[in-house]
Amino acid sequence: MIVKKLDVFPVEYQEPNDDNAWRYLIFVRLESDNGVVGWGEAITQFRESTMAATALIEYGLGEVVLDQDPMNVEALWEAMRQRVWWYGDVGGIAAMAISAIDMALWDLKGKLLNLPLHQLLGGKLQDRLPACASTHPKSFEIDTMAEELAEHIKNGYKLVKVGFGKKGHANLGVEEARDIAFARAVRSAIGPDAGFIIDIGAKVRWDVPRAVRMAKAFHECRLTWFEDPFPLTNLEGYRLLRAAVPDLMLGTGERLWNLQDYHRLFEAGVCDVILVDPGRTEGITGMHKITQLAAQYNIGMDPHCWSSAIITAASIHLALCASRPTIFELKPFTNPMQHELVKNPIAHVDGWVTAPEGPGIGVEVIEDTIHKYAIKR
């Protein structure tokens, strides 16, 4: 059995969960010599990184797996990592390209063996995870945003997560008084038992005193955790924040790339939960290694897979095989890359998410949808 064909599809679409912003990703399609197909994805997010990762696959990394046995996933993963030594062994676009191919290899292997991904990874350690509505509210009115988040809880989600510094008119992360009023309004609207996460994100820049003030105010609103208050170049900021608000859980890691990056984060001892997904951390192979190491440091993991149904499916398998999973994030509004892309989109049932039981990652891709949204070249 060998990989006989590789195709890569850069895709663009408008995301209803992000104020219809244009978002980008790539899909990799692998086909074995007996006609079985595996799919993978990378969260490239911007047009330039999408086209660059596409070129890496088409003009180099694809050669590593063509005519090779797809059963040897980890050997092929190591071979791809060796290939990028000059232009990506610290992460970035090369990590994204490896991620898409590695994910497709695991999907193909599972289909060839007629086994779901979680069995290939050693078996589930839990059967389900609580569903979190991962949102980018866009209204100017605080009460309107709070009511929107409360509606997700009424619709069965166990938690809500809010990204600051996003598109639209929310203006969150700018004015301290507004941010505190927002957090209090949300807690009041969703009730005392629902989970609540605030993600500061890449576009908001706070100094340590401000982050401490905000963390103390948010802590009164009983956050599940406080996410990415600083870029990870500022580990000292995290240390000072932990010392100032020791009971507040901290989450970070969304902008890291590989096992070495996360190992340094674990050694620093500055977080309680890591954000990790197989679409940028060198695939299913890379993410599985990261989550196993996180467990040794008693750090929880959140599979941050805010992209298509392919990465959503792969991520829930990985999370259910992890020792310390926390929640599972879903986009609450219907969108093309979840609901048009596959015949069996993943959704919560009574607030819980389970893994699809089909072979490989378990979703049935509709190829016409990929061609519909593919960037014309």
N, C-alpha and C positions, 0 to 999 in steps of 0.2 A: 504494500500500500504506500503510495507517494502523493505528495501535493503536486498536482499537475497544472493548476492554473491559479493565478492571483490577480484580482482586480481591486482597484482602489477608487473610491467615489468621494470627492470633496462635495459637501452639501451646505446649502444656505437656506435658512427659513426664518420666519418671524415668530417670536416666542410670546404667546399670549400671557404667560406668567411673568414676563419682564417688559410690560408695557409695549409689546409688539416690537421689541428691539430685534435687529438682525443678529442672528447667531450662526456659528459655523462649526462643523465637525467633519470627521472623515469616517467612512466605513470601509472595511476590508472584507472582501469575499474570497475565501479559499475553496478550491474544489479538488477533490481527490480523483485519482484515475478511474474510480468506479462511480463517479458522479455525485458523491455526497458533498454537501456544501456546509461550510462553517463561516460565521460572521463575527467580526470584531469592530471596535469603535475606539476613537480617540477624541477627547474633549479639547479640540484645538481652539475653539471660541472666536478667534478673529480670522479675517480673510487671509492675512499674510502668513500667519502660522499654519493655517489649514493648507495653503498651497505649498508651503515649504515642507511640511511633513509628508504631503502627497508626493513631492519630488523625491524625498529620501527613500520612500518605499518603492517608487517606480524605478529609480535609477541605482538602487543599491541594496537596501534591506530585503526587498522581495527575492533577490537572488539567493539569499541565505536559506530560505525555506523551500524554494521550488525544487522539485525532484527529490525531496527528503521525506522521511517517514514521519507523519504527523503524530505518531505515538510518542516520539522523543521530544516532547514539548520543552522540558527544562534544558536539554542539550541545545536545542535551537534557540532558546532564550539566551543562553550563555554565548552562543555564536553571534547573535545579533548585538549583544552588549560589547563583544570584542570588536565588531565591525565599526562601532561608532566611537572608538577610543579617541580619535582626534577632534571630533566635532560634537560630542554629546555625552561623555561619560559622567558629567555632573548633572545631567537632566535636560530640561527644555524640550525642544522640538524632536530631538532624537528619542527621548523617553516616550513622547506621544506616539511616534511612529512604531516603536517597539510594542507599545501597549496595544495598538489596534491589531497587529499581526499575532501577538501572543494570545489575545482573547479569541481570535478566529481559530487558532490552533486548538485551544481547549474545547471550543464549541464543536469543531470537526472531530476531535478525538472522542468526545462524548457521544456524538451521533454514530460514529463508526462502531463504538462498543455498546451502543444502545443504553447508556448510563447517564443520569443527570450529573451536572457539574459537582454538586455537593458530595456525591459518592466518589468521584474521582479525587476529591480533596481530602478524603478520609472520613466523611460522614458528618451529619449535622450534630451540633452540640445543643441546639434548641430548635424548636419547630416554627417559631414565629417571632416577630418584633413589632413593637408599637409603632403605628404610623404617625408621622409628623408632616403636617402641611407646610411645605417650605415656600415662603412667599416673599414677594417684593411689592408691598402695598404702594399705591401711587396717588391716593387722594390727598388733597391739602387738609381736609377736615380730619382731626384726630378721632372724633367719635365715629366717623364713617369708616376709617381704617379699623378701629377696634371692633365695630360691628361686623365687618368683613371677616376678621379673624375668629370672632365668636361663632360665626356661621359655619366655619370649618369644623369647629368643635361639635356643633350641633349635628353636622353631617357625619360624625363618627370618629374624626381624627382625635388621637390622644394628646397631641402636642401641636403647637404652632411655632414656626421659626420666622423671624423677620430680618431681612437684610437692610442695613442702613446704607446711605450713599448711593441709592439706585436711581434709575430714570423715573420720570413722572414728577408729581408735585408734592410728594411726601416730605421732602426736605429734612429727612432724619439724619442725625449725626452732625448737625450744624449748630443748633442753638440748644444749650443745656436745658433750659426751662421747658422747651418744647419736647425734647427727648424724654425728660422725666414725666411730663404730663402724659405723653404717649404710653409709656410703660405702665403707668398707673391705670390709665383708661383700659388698656388691654387686659391687665390682670382682673379688673373689675368686670369686664365684659365676658371673659372666658371662664370665670369662676375660680374657686380656690384649688381645684384638683387637677386642672389641665396643665400640661407641660408648656413652658414658654422659654424660648431661646432668642437672644439678641445677637446678631452677627454684625460686627462693625465693618468688616470688609476692607478692600484694598483702597477705596477712594477717600476714606475718612482718615484724617491724620490728627491724632490727639497726643498731647504730651502726657507725661506720667501724672502730674497733679490732676489734670482734667480727667484722665482715665480712672483715677482713684475716686474722685468725687462721683463720677457717673456709676462706677461699680457699686459704691455704697448705696446710692439711690436705687439702682436696679435690684440690688440684693433684697431690698425691702419688698420688691414685687415678686419675690420667690422665683427667680430664674432657675431653670433646669441647668443651664450653664451660660457663660458669657464668652462669646467667640471672637477671636482675632482682634483684640483691642489694639495690638501693635503688629507691625511686620516682624518676621522672625529674625531680622537683623538686630532687633532690640530685645535680646533675651534678658538684659538687666531690667528693662521695663516690666517684663513679666514677673521677675523675682520681686521687685518692689511692690507690684500690684498684689501678688500672693501674700506678701507680708502684711499689707495694709488691710486686705479683706480676705482673711484666711479661709472663711467658710464658703466662699463663692467658687463654684466649679469653673474652670477655664478650659476652653477648647481651642485648638489651633491645628495647623498642619496642611491646610488646603493648598498652600503654595509650595509644598515640597515635592520631590521627584522620585526618590529611591530609598532603599533600605539604609544607606549610609546617612542620608539627610535625617531620617526619622530616628536613627540610633543616636545621633548627636542631640536631637530634641529630647529623647528619653533620658539621656545622661544629664541634661541640664535640669531636669526635674521641675519644669515650669508649667505643666499642663496636666489635666485629668482625663481629657478625651482628645483623641486625634481625629481629624477629618482626612479621609483617605478614599481613593477610588481607583479602579483598574484602568481608567481611560487616560491616565497620565503617569502613574507610578510603575511603569514598565509592565503593565498588564496584570492578568490574574496571577501569574507567577510572582511578580514583584509585590503585589498587594498582600498575597497570602503570607509571604515571608515577613512583611511589615507587621501584620496583625498578630502573627505568632510571637514576634519579638515584643510587641506592645504588652502582651499578656504577661511576659516575664517581668515587666516593670509595673504591673498592676494598673495599666492605663487602658481606659475604655476606647472603643472605636465607633465612629459614625461613618458609614459608607456614603460619602458625599458624592452622589451620582446624579447631579442635576443636569441631565442631558437626555439621551434617547432611551427607548425601551430595551435596546440591546444591552447597554451598560447597566440599566436598572436590574435586568434579569441576572446578569453576571454578579452584580454587587450583592443581591440578596442571598445568593448561594454562598458567596464568600463570608458574609456577615453571620449567617447561620452556622458556619463552620468555625467561627472565631470563638475564643474563650471569653472575651469580654465585650460583646456587642452592646449597644445602647438603644438606639432608635433606628427607624428607617424613613428617610425623607422621600416624599412624593410631591410632584407638582399637582396642586389641587385643581387647576383649570385644564380642560381639554386642549391638547396641542398636537401638531402634526407628527412630531417625532415620538410620541407615545401612542397615540390612538389611530393614526393612519399607517404607521410603519409596520405593525405586527397584527396578526389575527387575534392574539391573546394578550392584550396589554395588561400590565400588572396594576392591580388596584387593592386598596385595603378592604377587608371584610370585618365589619364591626370594630374598626380601629386597629386591625392587625394585618400584617403583611406576611405571606408565606412564599416559598420558592415554587416556581413552575416545575412540574414533574416530568416534562418531556426530556428527551436526551439532550446532552450538551447544556447550553445555558437555558434552553427550554422555551424560547419564543419562536414563533413562525413568522419569518420576515416576508413582507410583501415587496417584492423587488420593483414593481411598478412605481411604488412610492419613492424609492431611492432614486430612480431615474427622473421622477417628477421634480425633485428638489436638488438634483445634482447640478453643480456649477458647470456650465457649458465651457468647454475648452477647445 
